C-alpha cells in the first residue's frame, strides 16, 4: 500500500519538490491514481491487454469498513482493483466483506495493506499537450 496521497495545491497541480543537490524545485509528474481513476483506466484502456486482466493493482484510496449504515476509513485496508474480462467490469473494493481480497483469482479488491499487488503509476504533464 502506498502511504502517499494524491496531494494537489489550489491550482490542482502536484506540488514541486525541493532537490537539495541542485538547490532547485523539480516537478513531480507521476502519481498513484485513486480508485475511480484506476477502475476507469482498467475498464476503458487496458481491456485489450491480457496482463492487466488477471492482476490486482493498488490505488491510493484507503479501504473502508462498514459501521452500521456508515462507511469509515479502515486503517488496515486499501483499495485495489482489476479488470474482470468475463463480466466486462472491474473488481469491487468497497467497504463490505464480500469485497475483501481473497486471492489473485478472486473478485474483491479490499485488501490488507501488507498484501503484495501491482502498482500502475499515472503521469501528469505540467504543460498538457493539445491533442
JODAGI-V568957 format. One record per residue. N is the residue number from 0. BURIAL is 1 if it has 9 or more other ideal C-beta (glycine too) atoms within 8 Angstrom, else 0. D_CENTER is the distance of its C-alpha to the mean C-alpha in Angstrom with 1 decimal. Layout:
# JODAGI-V568957
N;BURIAL;D_CENTER, N;BURIAL;D_CENTER
This chain:
# JODAGI-V568957
0;0;9.4, 1;0;8.9, 2;0;11.4, 3;0;11.1, 4;0;10.0, 5;1;10.0, 6;0;13.8, 7;0;15.9, 8;0;19.7, 9;0;21.9, 10;0;21.9, 11;0;18.1, 12;0;18.0, 13;1;16.2, 14;0;19.3, 15;0;21.4, 16;0;21.8, 17;0;25.4, 18;1;26.6, 19;0;29.7, 20;0;31.1, 21;0;31.7, 22;0;31.8, 23;0;29.6, 24;0;26.3, 25;0;23.7, 26;0;20.9, 27;1;17.3, 28;0;15.9, 29;0;12.6, 30;1;9.3, 31;1;5.7, 32;1;4.4, 33;1;4.3, 34;1;4.6, 35;0;7.7, 36;1;7.1, 37;1;5.3, 38;1;8.1, 39;1;10.6, 40;1;10.2, 41;1;10.7, 42;1;13.3, 43;0;15.3, 44;0;15.0, 45;1;14.5, 46;1;16.8, 47;0;19.7, 48;0;18.3, 49;0;19.1, 50;0;16.8, 51;1;13.7, 52;1;15.4, 53;0;16.0, 54;1;13.0, 55;1;9.9, 56;1;6.7, 57;1;4.6, 58;1;1.4, 59;1;4.4, 60;1;6.1, 61;1;9.2, 62;1;10.9, 63;1;14.1, 64;1;17.6, 65;1;20.4, 66;0;23.5, 67;0;26.2, 68;0;24.9, 69;0;22.4, 70;0;18.8, 71;0;18.1, 72;0;15.3, 73;1;15.7, 74;0;15.9, 75;0;15.8, 76;1;12.7, 77;1;8.9, 78;1;6.9, 79;1;6.2, 80;1;7.8, 81;1;10.4, 82;1;13.0, 83;1;16.3, 84;0;19.1, 85;0;21.8, 86;0;20.4, 87;0;19.1, 88;0;16.0, 89;1;12.6, 90;1;12.5, 91;1;12.6, 92;1;10.8, 93;0;12.9, 94;1;15.5, 95;0;18.2, 96;0;19.4, 97;0;19.4, 98;1;15.6, 99;0;15.8, 100;1;14.7, 101;0;18.2, 102;0;17.9, 103;0;16.3, 104;0;18.7, 105;0;17.7, 106;0;16.0, 107;1;14.2, 108;1;10.7, 109;1;11.6, 110;1;12.0, 111;0;14.0, 112;1;12.5, 113;0;15.1, 114;1;14.0, 115;0;13.7, 116;1;11.0, 117;0;10.0, 118;0;7.8, 119;0;7.7, 120;0;8.5, 121;1;9.6, 122;0;13.1, 123;1;14.9, 124;0;18.7, 125;0;20.6, 126;0;23.4, 127;0;22.0, 128;0;24.1, 129;0;26.1, 130;0;25.5
